Every structure is written in structure tokens, then in C-alpha cells.
Amino acid sequence: MSIINTVSANIRVELARGGMTQESLAAGINKNAVSLSRQLRGLQEFKLSDLEKIADFLNVEVADLFIPQTRKNVHETSGAAS
């Protein structure tokens, strides 16, 4: 999976976790919903400033957006066992 796909997948997971939509994210970061959709589909690159706003809106660290879900699940599982 490419980095852009990983980032997009993580954003979608966090949106679902929070019961939010792409539209609410777009409004929350003051971005056009069509542009955000293009970024999430890999048709347009994310700017670092966008990722910072997205992470802040989702209440996660920017770095968390780059961790593949399979690794996140391993870290969360091992963290819960500690």
C-alpha cells in the first residue's frame, strides 16, 4: 500500500471511529469538500498543512496517519496487554 493510500485509509478509519463524514471534516478544516475527496482518493496530494489540520480535527498525531492499519492494530493490541 502506498503512503497516500495509508494516510487516506487512516483518515477514513478515524472519521468512522468518530462518527464523522468527509463533509464534516472538510468544514472543520475549512477546505472544499471536493478537494478533500480528491485527496482521499489519491487524485491530489495532501499538503503537510492539510495533514496537520486533519490530525488536529481528528484528535490524533500527524504521525499516526502514516502508520499502516495492520501495524496500528499490533501496537494497540500489545499496548492493551501491558
Beta strands, then each sheet from edge to edge (+ up, - down):
end
